[in-house]
Amino acid sequence: MEVSRTRHFGRAAENLYLTQSAVSFRVRQLEGLLGVELFSRQRNNIQLTPAGEKLLPLAESSVLLEQRIRQEVSLADGQHQQMSLGATPNLWDAFLQQQLSRLMSTSPGIALTAVAHSSGNLVRQIIERTLDLAFVFDAPKVDELTTVEVMSIPLYLVSSEHCDDWIQALSGNYVLVDWGTSFQIQHAQEFKGARPPVLQTNTGRIALDSILSNGGSAYLPASLIQSHRESGQLHVVPDAPVISRTVYASFHAGSGREELTEKVIGQIVSAVASSAVLELP
């Protein structure tokens, strides 16, 4: 997993506090056990083979399952309940990060695990029962999962400069953030004929850093822009539509942990509502 992430045996070895020869030997052992090559080894270009691509999500699930087993066993004789929750990076940025410490303080009997993944990975982990709860923008259509609508997050077009309208804002260094399928459809409908973005990203924080450093505009949630708006670094574009995204919570319908899961969802939603972090004043 680390070699696939770094695309480099030496860097993987440093991150794992091993020698490069030890990492290479273990990969060769695994390849010998499976009877396939997992990496194509070219100078300065380490790539997963098709077999490696197939193995990677299974390896990630195995690691998560091992962690879950260790946590459940260690808590078995205590009074804590284990809850693993995940969200896409953008949802962590938009609201969940601010609520994590509050959830921990208001739920002393729950031991939490928090992860960030793509929607597809989150859904797969719930189906495999290595994850209890996922927050996503696009509701998964999977029979085994219970999916409920929990809130709506408004996204605002902001610019590093005062702009009279969205045409002026999008004519500069516009950064297009992937806020999910519905956002992409509405964005295309609202801004027909706009210039192509200078940067596309699936993470709001990357867009924020880009426009603060280089100037430009992007659609971002209130939680990321409020302090910069108050300091005068960012400005809401006056005539640009506010595009709202619905947030869904998904969990396994037959997990036996529905009561705990619904309790956690309720606490997070209540905390968000009371903190008013989703909308600009």
N, C-alpha and C positions, 0 to 999 in steps of 0.2 A: 504494500500500500504506500509506503513512504517513497520507494523508488518510482512508483508511478506518479506520485505527486510532484517530486522534484525533478524527474527525468534525468537523474544523475546519481550514480552509485556512491560517489564520494560525498556529495551533500547529504544523501540519505544516511550514510554511515555517521556523519557528524551529528545529525539530528537525533540519531538513535544511540549515540555514545558507543559505537562499535567501530571496528576497523573496516576499511573498504573490502578487504579480503573476506572478512566474516560475512558481510552482507552478500557478496557475490556467491560465496559458498552456500549460504542458506537459500538463495534464489535457485541455484543449480540443484540443490537437494529437492526443492519443491517441484521444479521442472522434471526431475527424474522420477519423483513419486507419481506425478500426474501423466508423465509420458508426452508432454507437449512443451514447446518453447513459449514463455510468457512475455519475453521482451525481444525486440529486434535491436541488436547492439551494433550501432554505427557510431563512429567518432563524433562526439558532441551531439548525438541525436539518439537518445534512448527512448524507444516507443513501445507501447503495449502491442502485442500481436492480437489477432482476433480472439484467441483463447484467453489471453490476458484480460481483454476487455470483458469477456464473459465472467471471468473469475472475480474481478474487482468488486462488484456489488455484493457477491456472496461472501467475500472476505470481510467487507465492511460490516455486513450483517452478523457474521460470526464474532467479530470483535465486540460489537454492541451487545450480542447475546451473552458473551462471557462476562462483560461488565455488569449486565443486568443480573446474571446468576450470582456473582460475587456480592452485589449490593443486597439482593433479596436474602441471601443466606446470612450476611452480616447483620441484617436487621430482623432476622427471624425471631430472636429472643428479646427484642426490644418492643417499643410501642409505636415506632415510626411506620408509616406507610410510604412505599416508594412510588414516585410518579415521574415518568419521563415525558417531557413535552418538547415539541420542535416547531419551528416556523421557518419560512423563507428569510433570507437575510434582510430583505426590505421590510418585512413585518416586524422583525426584531428592532430595526431602526425606527419604524413608524410609531410603535406603541409598546411592544412587549418588553423591551429592554428596561424601560422605566418602571414597569410593574413587577419585575422579577424580585427585587429586594423587598417590595411591599408584600408580595405573596409569601415570601419566606418568613417575614416577621408576623404575618397574620395567620400562618399555618404551621405552628411549631411542631405538629405531629407528622408533617409530610417531609420526606427527604426527596429533593428534586434533582433531576438530571435535565439539562437544557442543551439542545443541539440546533444548528442551523444547516439546512439542506435545501435542495430544489424541491418543488412540489412533488415531482415524480418519486424522488427518493423517500420523502416523508410518507407518502401513501404506501409505498412498498414496505417500509419498516413497520407501519401499523398493521398491514396485512400479515407480515411475518411475526407480529407481536413482540418486536424489539423496541417499539415506541408506543406509548399510551395515547398521546394526544397531539394533534397537529393543527396549526393555524395556517390557512392558505387563502389566497385570493380567488382562485377558481375551484368551485366545488367539485370534488372527485365523484364520478359516477360509478361507484363500486358497490355491489350489493352487500358485501360484508361490513361496510362502514356505515355508521350513523353520522350524518353531517348536518349541522345546524348553523343558521345565520346568527352571528353574534354582534356585529357592529358595522358601521360604515366609516371609512376614512377619506376625508376630502383631500385632494391634491391641488396645490396652487402653483400657477406659473409665476416664478420669481426670477428677477434679473439683478445682476450686479450694478446696473445703471438704471436711472429713471427712464421708463419707456412710455410712450403715449398709447401704444396698442400692441397687440400680440405680433403683428407683422414686423414691427421694429424689433421686438424681442427675439423673434425666431430668425431674423436676418443676420444676427451676429453669431457668437459661438454657442449655438444651441446644443444642449446635451439631452438626448432622448433616453429616458429611463424606462426599462421594461417593467411596468406595474401590472403585468398580466394581460390575458387575451382581451378582456372587455375594454381595458384602457387603450390597447393598441387600436381596436376597432373605432372607438369614439374619437381618439386622437386623429386618426386618418380622416374621419368624417369632418371634424372641426377645422382642420388645418390643410385643406386641399390646396395644392400649389405651393406650399411652403418649401423653402430651401432644405436640402438634406442636412441632418445634424452633423456637427463636427466630431461628435463622440456618441456612441451608443453603449449603454451599460445596464446590467441587471441589478445594480446596487446604488441606492440613493446616496450613500455617503461618498461614493466615488464621484458622482455628479456634483455634490455639494463642494467637495474639495476642488474639483476642476473649475467651477465658476467663481469660487472665492480666490483661487490662485491666478486664473487666466482671464477672468471675466466671462460673461455669458449668461445663459438662462436655462432653466430646467423646471420640470414639474416635481414638486417635493411636498411632503406632509408638514403640518405645523410643528411637530416635535423637532424636526431638523432645522427649521428656518427661523423659529421665533426669536431666539437670542440675536441672530445676525440681522434680523429685521429691526429689532429694537436698537441695535448699534448703528444702523444705517448702512450696513454692508450689502443687504439684499432688499429688494423692493418688489411688492406684489404688482404684477402687470394689470392695470385697471380693467380692461375690457375682455381679458382672457377668461374663458369658462372654467369654473371649478369642476374638476372631474372627480367624482367620488367612486371609491372601490369598496365593495362589500367584502367583509372578512368572514370566513367560515371556520368552524372548529369541527374536526373529524376524529372519530375514534372507532375502535372495533366494536361492532354490535354485540358480539358474544364474548367479550373479554372477562365478564364477571366483575369489572371494576367501574361499571357505569356510574354508580353513586359517587365515588370519589372523583371521577372525571368531571361529572356535571358540577360538583362542588367547586373544583378548581376553575372551571370555565366561568361560573357565577362570580367567584371572587375576583377574577381578572377583569371581567366586564364591569363589575361594580367599582373597582378601583379606577378603571379608565374613566367611567362616567363622573366620578367624584373629583378626579384630578383635572379634567377638562384639557387634556393634552392633544386632542385630535383636531380642534378647530382654532383658527386665529381669532382673537378678539376684534 
